[in-house]
Amino acid sequence: MTILIRILGSIYFLLLIGCSNEQIISKNVERSDLDTSLQTWVQTKSKENGIYLKKMNENKDQSEKIRYLIYSKKDLSYDYRTIRLDLKDGTLSIYLKDKMAPDEQYMKTESHFIITLDSPPEKIEMYLNEKTVNYQMEQP
C-alpha cells in the first residue's frame, strides 16, 4: 500500500510540474486551415519573403488565451521550417529552423504556425537558424 501511495504521489507531482509549464502551445497549420480574413492577410504578405507575426485576438476576456499567427515565406523549396518556443521571464523566444525535406511532400516555401499563450508576453524575440532575425508584427 505504501508503494502505491508513493507511486501515486510521484505521478501527481509530475502532473503538477507538467501542467504548470503548459503556458505556450504551437501548431503547424496550412493556409487553408485559417479563416478567410487570415487567408487574405497571408495572401497580401506572400508577395515578399519575410517573417510576419500577427496577433489573432484581443484579450478582452481574462479567460481568453492569446493567439498569434506566424507566417514565413522564403525562396528555397527543398526544405521546410520548424518551430521551437521558449517563454522565460516574460520574454517569448521563437526559434524557427530550416530542415532538409526528406521528400517532396515536406518541401515548402511558406509556413504557418499558430501560437497560443495564457497571457501576452512582455517581449518577443525571433530567431532563424539560431540567429536573431527581424520580423514584422501586426495587431488585429
CYANA upper distance limits for C-alpha pairs under 8 A (distance plus 0.5 A):
  1 MET  CA      5 ILE  CA      6.82
  2 THR  CA      6 ARG  CA      6.73
  3 ILE  CA      7 ILE  CA      6.64
  4 LEU  CA      8 LEU  CA      6.59
  5 ILE  CA      9 GLY  CA      6.45
  6 ARG  CA     10 SER  CA      6.58
  7 ILE  CA     11 ILE  CA      6.71
  8 LEU  CA     12 TYR  CA      6.59
  9 GLY  CA     13 PHE  CA      6.65
 10 SER  CA     14 LEU  CA      6.69
 11 ILE  CA     15 LEU  CA      6.62
 12 TYR  CA     16 LEU  CA      6.71
 13 PHE  CA     17 ILE  CA      6.81
 14 LEU  CA     18 GLY  CA      6.52
 15 LEU  CA     19 CYS  CA      6.41
 16 LEU  CA     20 SER  CA      6.57
 17 ILE  CA     21 ASN  CA      6.98
 18 GLY  CA     22 GLU  CA      7.10
 23 GLN  CA    117 LEU  CA      6.14
 23 GLN  CA    118 ASP  CA      6.10
 24 ILE  CA     85 LEU  CA      8.20
 24 ILE  CA     87 LEU  CA      7.98
 24 ILE  CA    115 ILE  CA      7.49
 24 ILE  CA    116 THR  CA      6.11
 24 ILE  CA    117 LEU  CA      5.13
 24 ILE  CA    118 ASP  CA      7.46
 25 ILE  CA    115 ILE  CA      6.10
 25 ILE  CA    116 THR  CA      5.60
 25 ILE  CA    117 LEU  CA      7.16
 26 SER  CA     83 ILE  CA      8.39
 26 SER  CA     85 LEU  CA      8.30
 26 SER  CA    113 PHE  CA      7.00
 26 SER  CA    114 ILE  CA      6.08
 26 SER  CA    115 ILE  CA      4.90
 26 SER  CA    116 THR  CA      6.87
 27 LYS  CA    113 PHE  CA      5.94
 27 LYS  CA    114 ILE  CA      5.70
 27 LYS  CA    115 ILE  CA      7.02
 28 ASN  CA    111 SER  CA      8.15
 28 ASN  CA    112 HIS  CA      6.43
 28 ASN  CA    113 PHE  CA      5.03
 28 ASN  CA    114 ILE  CA      7.05
 29 VAL  CA     33 ASP  CA      6.71
 29 VAL  CA     34 LEU  CA      8.27
 29 VAL  CA    111 SER  CA      8.28
 29 VAL  CA    112 HIS  CA      5.98
 29 VAL  CA    113 PHE  CA      6.33
 29 VAL  CA    114 ILE  CA      7.67
 30 GLU  CA     34 LEU  CA      7.74
 30 GLU  CA    111 SER  CA      8.02
 30 GLU  CA    112 HIS  CA      6.78
 31 ARG  CA     39 GLN  CA      6.73
 31 ARG  CA     42 VAL  CA      8.31
 31 ARG  CA    112 HIS  CA      7.46
 32 SER  CA     39 GLN  CA      7.81
 34 LEU  CA     38 LEU  CA      6.39
 34 LEU  CA     39 GLN  CA      6.41
 35 ASP  CA     39 GLN  CA      6.71
 36 THR  CA     40 THR  CA      6.70
 37 SER  CA     41 TRP  CA      6.77
 38 LEU  CA     42 VAL  CA      6.61
 39 GLN  CA     43 GLN  CA      6.62
 40 THR  CA     44 THR  CA      6.91
 41 TRP  CA     45 LYS  CA      6.92
 42 VAL  CA     46 SER  CA      6.43
 42 VAL  CA     71 TYR  CA      7.59
 43 GLN  CA     47 LYS  CA      7.86
 45 LYS  CA     52 TYR  CA      8.34
 46 SER  CA     73 LYS  CA      7.10
 48 GLU  CA     73 LYS  CA      7.75
 49 ASN  CA     72 SER  CA      7.76
 49 ASN  CA     73 LYS  CA      5.26
 49 ASN  CA     74 LYS  CA      5.56
 49 ASN  CA     75 ASP  CA      7.67
 50 GLY  CA     72 SER  CA      6.14
 50 GLY  CA     73 LYS  CA      5.92
 50 GLY  CA     74 LYS  CA      7.25
 50 GLY  CA    135 TYR  CA      7.43
 51 ILE  CA     70 ILE  CA      7.63
 51 ILE  CA     71 TYR  CA      6.36
 51 ILE  CA     72 SER  CA      4.80
 51 ILE  CA     73 LYS  CA      7.10
 51 ILE  CA    134 ASN  CA      7.94
 51 ILE  CA    135 TYR  CA      5.43
 51 ILE  CA    136 GLN  CA      6.98
 52 TYR  CA     70 ILE  CA      6.19
 52 TYR  CA     71 TYR  CA      5.62
 52 TYR  CA     72 SER  CA      6.62
 52 TYR  CA    135 TYR  CA      6.02
 52 TYR  CA    136 GLN  CA      5.29
 52 TYR  CA    137 MET  CA      6.57
 52 TYR  CA    138 GLU  CA      8.26
 53 LEU  CA     68 TYR  CA      7.11
 53 LEU  CA     69 LEU  CA      6.22
 53 LEU  CA     70 ILE  CA      5.12
 53 LEU  CA     71 TYR  CA      6.95
 53 LEU  CA    135 TYR  CA      7.51
 53 LEU  CA    136 GLN  CA      6.51
 53 LEU  CA    137 MET  CA      5.25
 53 LEU  CA    138 GLU  CA      6.71
 54 LYS  CA     68 TYR  CA      5.93
 54 LYS  CA     69 LEU  CA      5.64
 54 LYS  CA     70 ILE  CA      7.03
 54 LYS  CA    137 MET  CA      6.32
 54 LYS  CA    138 GLU  CA      5.20
 54 LYS  CA    139 GLN  CA      6.35
 54 LYS  CA    140 PRO  CA      7.40
 55 LYS  CA     66 ILE  CA      8.26
 55 LYS  CA     67 ARG  CA      6.53
 55 LYS  CA     68 TYR  CA      4.89
 55 LYS  CA     69 LEU  CA      6.93
 55 LYS  CA    137 MET  CA      8.40
 55 LYS  CA    138 GLU  CA      6.88
 55 LYS  CA    139 GLN  CA      5.57
 55 LYS  CA    140 PRO  CA      6.09
 56 MET  CA     66 ILE  CA      8.19
 56 MET  CA     67 ARG  CA      5.85
 56 MET  CA     68 TYR  CA      5.75
 56 MET  CA     69 LEU  CA      7.05
 56 MET  CA    139 GLN  CA      7.97
 56 MET  CA    140 PRO  CA      6.21
 57 ASN  CA     66 ILE  CA      7.10
 57 ASN  CA     67 ARG  CA      6.73
 57 ASN  CA     68 TYR  CA      8.35
 57 ASN  CA    140 PRO  CA      6.69
 58 GLU  CA     66 ILE  CA      7.99
 58 GLU  CA    140 PRO  CA      7.65
 59 ASN  CA     64 GLU  CA      6.60
 59 ASN  CA     65 LYS  CA      7.62
 59 ASN  CA     66 ILE  CA      6.90
 60 LYS  CA     64 GLU  CA      7.79
 64 GLU  CA    118 ASP  CA      8.25
 65 LYS  CA    116 THR  CA      6.92
 65 LYS  CA    117 LEU  CA      6.22
 65 LYS  CA    118 ASP  CA      5.48
 65 LYS  CA    119 SER  CA      7.07
 66 ILE  CA    116 THR  CA      6.11
 66 ILE  CA    117 LEU  CA      5.52
 66 ILE  CA    118 ASP  CA      6.60
 66 ILE  CA    119 SER  CA      6.46
 66 ILE  CA    120 PRO  CA      6.68
 67 ARG  CA    114 ILE  CA      7.28
 67 ARG  CA    115 ILE  CA      6.03
 67 ARG  CA    116 THR  CA      5.06
 67 ARG  CA    117 LEU  CA      6.90
 68 TYR  CA    114 ILE  CA      6.13
 68 TYR  CA    115 ILE  CA      5.65
 68 TYR  CA    116 THR  CA      7.16
 69 LEU  CA    112 HIS  CA      7.38
 69 LEU  CA    113 PHE  CA      6.22
 69 LEU  CA    114 ILE  CA      5.12
 69 LEU  CA    115 ILE  CA      6.94
 70 ILE  CA    111 SER  CA      8.35
 70 ILE  CA    112 HIS  CA      6.11
 70 ILE  CA    113 PHE  CA      5.58
 70 ILE  CA    114 ILE  CA      6.84
 70 ILE  CA    115 ILE  CA      8.26
 71 TYR  CA    110 GLU  CA      7.67
 71 TYR  CA    111 SER  CA      6.29
 71 TYR  CA    112 HIS  CA      5.26
 71 TYR  CA    113 PHE  CA      7.23
 72 SER  CA    110 GLU  CA      5.93
 72 SER  CA    111 SER  CA      5.87
 72 SER  CA    112 HIS  CA      7.26
 73 LYS  CA    109 THR  CA      6.27
 73 LYS  CA    110 GLU  CA      4.83
 73 LYS  CA    111 SER  CA      7.25
 74 LYS  CA    109 THR  CA      5.74
 74 LYS  CA    110 GLU  CA      6.80
 75 ASP  CA    109 THR  CA      6.49
 76 LEU  CA    108 LYS  CA      8.46
 76 LEU  CA    109 THR  CA      6.56
 77 SER  CA    107 MET  CA      5.93
 77 SER  CA    108 LYS  CA      5.73
 77 SER  CA    109 THR  CA      5.47
 78 TYR  CA    100 MET  CA      6.95
 78 TYR  CA    101 ALA  CA      6.58
 78 TYR  CA    104 GLU  CA      8.23
 78 TYR  CA    107 MET  CA      5.73
 78 TYR  CA    108 LYS  CA      7.70
 79 ASP  CA     98 ASP  CA      6.82
 79 ASP  CA     99 LYS  CA      5.90
 79 ASP  CA    100 MET  CA      4.87
 79 ASP  CA    101 ALA  CA      5.10
 79 ASP  CA    106 TYR  CA      7.63
 79 ASP  CA    107 MET  CA      5.52
 79 ASP  CA    108 LYS  CA      6.86
 79 ASP  CA    109 THR  CA      8.35
 80 TYR  CA     98 ASP  CA      6.09
 80 TYR  CA     99 LYS  CA      6.01
 80 TYR  CA    100 MET  CA      7.05
 80 TYR  CA    101 ALA  CA      6.56
 80 TYR  CA    106 TYR  CA      6.79
 80 TYR  CA    107 MET  CA      5.95
 80 TYR  CA    108 LYS  CA      5.79
 80 TYR  CA    109 THR  CA      7.74
 80 TYR  CA    111 SER  CA      8.22
 81 ARG  CA     96 LEU  CA      6.93
 81 ARG  CA     97 LYS  CA      5.91
 81 ARG  CA     98 ASP  CA      5.01
 81 ARG  CA     99 LYS  CA      6.70
 81 ARG  CA    108 LYS  CA      8.36
 81 ARG  CA    111 SER  CA      7.03
 82 THR  CA     96 LEU  CA      6.09
 82 THR  CA     97 LYS  CA      5.73
 82 THR  CA     98 ASP  CA      6.96
 82 THR  CA     99 LYS  CA      7.87
 83 ILE  CA     94 ILE  CA      7.51
 83 ILE  CA     95 TYR  CA      6.11
 83 ILE  CA     96 LEU  CA      5.16
 83 ILE  CA     97 LYS  CA      6.94
 83 ILE  CA    113 PHE  CA      8.45
 84 ARG  CA     94 ILE  CA      6.66
 84 ARG  CA     95 TYR  CA      5.55
 84 ARG  CA     96 LEU  CA      7.08
 85 LEU  CA     92 LEU  CA      7.64
 85 LEU  CA     93 SER  CA      6.29
 85 LEU  CA     94 ILE  CA      5.40
 85 LEU  CA     95 TYR  CA      6.64
 86 ASP  CA     91 THR  CA      8.50
 86 ASP  CA     92 LEU  CA      6.31
 86 ASP  CA     93 SER  CA      5.58
 86 ASP  CA     94 ILE  CA      7.19
 87 LEU  CA     91 THR  CA      6.14
 87 LEU  CA     92 LEU  CA      5.03
 87 LEU  CA     93 SER  CA      6.77
 88 LYS  CA     92 LEU  CA      7.17
 90 GLY  CA    121 PRO  CA      5.70
 90 GLY  CA    122 GLU  CA      5.63
 90 GLY  CA    123 LYS  CA      7.05
 91 THR  CA    121 PRO  CA      6.27
 91 THR  CA    122 GLU  CA      6.35
 91 THR  CA    123 LYS  CA      5.21
 91 THR  CA    124 ILE  CA      6.23
 91 THR  CA    125 GLU  CA      7.76
 92 LEU  CA    121 PRO  CA      6.49
 92 LEU  CA    122 GLU  CA      8.33
 92 LEU  CA    123 LYS  CA      6.70
 92 LEU  CA    124 ILE  CA      5.28
 92 LEU  CA    125 GLU  CA      6.72
 93 SER  CA    124 ILE  CA      6.42
 93 SER  CA    125 GLU  CA      5.26
 93 SER  CA    126 MET  CA      6.48
 93 SER  CA    127 TYR  CA      8.06
 94 ILE  CA    124 ILE  CA      8.01
 94 ILE  CA    125 GLU  CA      6.65
 94 ILE  CA    126 MET  CA      5.36
 94 ILE  CA    127 TYR  CA      6.55
 95 TYR  CA    126 MET  CA      6.67
 95 TYR  CA    127 TYR  CA      5.25
 95 TYR  CA    128 LEU  CA      6.52
 95 TYR  CA    129 ASN  CA      7.85
 95 TYR  CA    130 GLU  CA      7.44
 96 LEU  CA    126 MET  CA      8.18
 96 LEU  CA    127 TYR  CA      6.43
 96 LEU  CA    128 LEU  CA      5.24
 96 LEU  CA    129 ASN  CA      6.72
 96 LEU  CA    130 GLU  CA      8.33
 97 LYS  CA    128 LEU  CA      6.10
 97 LYS  CA    129 ASN  CA      5.16
 97 LYS  CA    130 GLU  CA      7.96
 98 ASP  CA    128 LEU  CA      8.30
 98 ASP  CA    129 ASN  CA      7.04
101 ALA  CA    105 GLN  CA      8.45
101 ALA  CA    106 TYR  CA      5.86
101 ALA  CA    107 MET  CA      6.10
102 PRO  CA    106 TYR  CA      7.43
103 ASP  CA    107 MET  CA      7.58
125 GLU  CA    132 THR  CA      8.10
126 MET  CA    132 THR  CA      6.48
126 MET  CA    133 VAL  CA      6.24
126 MET  CA    134 ASN  CA      7.48
126 MET  CA    135 TYR  CA      7.69
127 TYR  CA    131 LYS  CA      5.65
127 TYR  CA    132 THR  CA      4.89
127 TYR  CA    133 VAL  CA      5.74
128 LEU  CA    132 THR  CA      6.90
128 LEU  CA    133 VAL  CA      6.53
